[in-house]
């Protein structure tokens, strides 16, 4: 009797399984959409930063990121 009750509790109908899968897929779609929106926002922000004078000045000066006190070049 215990075994029969336990096996009935584990039975999931196809409708229930479908609903669970739809819910999980919806959550993943929401996460993917959020990631895509953030990617485009970061892309546009990066584009704005690349057009600023500070970046152009740095690029024209030809400074090396690895020179300086941190890497032992005094």
C-alpha positions, 0 to 999 in steps of 0.5 A: 500500500505504501509503494502504491501511494508513493508511485502515484505521487511521482506521476506527472501528467503530460499537461503538467510537464508541458506547463513546467517546461513552458514556465522554465522556457519563459524564464530563460527567454526573459533572461536572454532578452535582458542580456541582449538589451544590456549588450546593446546599452553597453555597445552604445556606451562604448561607442560614445566613450570611443568618440570622447577627446580623452580616448583620442588623446590617449590613442594619439599619445601612444602610451603603453598600458604596461609602462609605469611603477606597477610593472617595474619601469621606474 
